[in-house]
């Protein structure tokens, strides 16, 4: 898979993705810091990036308008970079056997001290 990491998450998540055998880039590395969420969507879709963000509320809305998208990974809790890396690695392990996440959203959050992964379809064609 090919990941694009949002600026709200640490740049070291690029290394985590690469360590798991994936291609990855960060918004900051592309010179897109400060770009609006809706301004990022054409790049995400055109370049088949699976987007990784902490901004669940805004990107759920944007992805729900897309008929076809390459997937969205949400690291829901706002945590320090070391914890972001652990959560992202857990997400990557949960999709290790897959090539694509077409129209899927995968979220990782906490219930108490336990990390919980949830997965669902989200597109302009879905019922959500």
N, C-alpha and C positions, 0 to 999 in steps of 0.2 A: 504494500500500500504506500501511498504518497500522502504525507501529512503536512499541513500548514498549521503552525502554532500561533495562537493569538498573542498580542502584546500584553495582555493581562496575565499571562503565564510566563514563567522564567525561560530564558533562552536555552538552558541546559536540557530542556525536554527534547530538543533536536538531537542531542547526543543519545538520549534514551531510545528514541525511535531508531536511530542508526545502529545502536548496539543490538537492537532486535531485528536487524536486517531490512529496515524500511528506509525509503527516501524521506527526507524531512527538511523543512525550511521554517523560518520564523518571520513574522511580520516585520520585525525590526531589521532583519538582514535584507529584506526586499525594499527597504526604504519607505514602508507604508505605515509607519507609526503615526497615529492620529487620524488615519483614514476612517471614515464612517463605516459602520457595520454594513449598511446597504451598499456602500461603495466597494466593499470586499467581495460581495457575493458573485459578481461576474467573473472575477479572477478564480475564486474557489471552484465554481462550476466549470468554467472553460478549461482550467488546468487539471481537473479531476482530483483536487485536493480533498482529503478527508480532513475537516477542520477540527481543531482541538481548542477549546475555550473554557473559560469560567463563566462567561456571560450567557448563561442558559436562557434567561427570559427573552432577550432580544433575538438570539439566533434561532430559538425554537420558532418564533414568529416568522423570521425570514425564510427558514427552511420549509415551513408549512406552505409557503407560496410557490415553491419550486416543484414542478412536475417530476423532475428527475435530478437527483443530486448524489454525490459520492460519499455521503455519510457525515455524521457529526458526532464527535466525542466530547462529552461534558464532564469536566472535573468540577463538581458542584461546590464543595467547600472551599472557602478562601483560606489557604494554608501556606506555610513557608515553602520555599523552593525544594527543600529536601523531601518534604511530604508530597509535594506535587510530583516529584520524580517517582516516588513509590506508587502513588495512585495511577500515574500514567503507565508505568510498567505493568501494573495489574490489569489495566484496560487492554494493553497490547497482548498480554498473555491470554486474555479472554477471547481475543479474535485471532489468535496465532494460526489457526488452521484455515482461515478465510482469505480470499484474494480481494474481495470487494464488500462494501457495506452499503450497497445501493439503497437509497431512501431510508436508511436506518439511523437511529439515534441510540447511542449507548452512553449511559450516565453512571458515574461512580459518586457515591455520597457516603455519609456515615450515619449509622444508627447506633448511638452510643459510641463505643470504640471500634465497632466492626464496620469494615468497608462493605458496601452493598452495591452491586452492579445491576442496573435495570436496562432493558433493551426494548425498543418499539419502533414501528414504522411511522414515518412522518413525511408527508409530501402534500402537494396540492390535490393529489388523488386519494389520500387517506381520509378516514373518518374523523380524525382528531381535529 
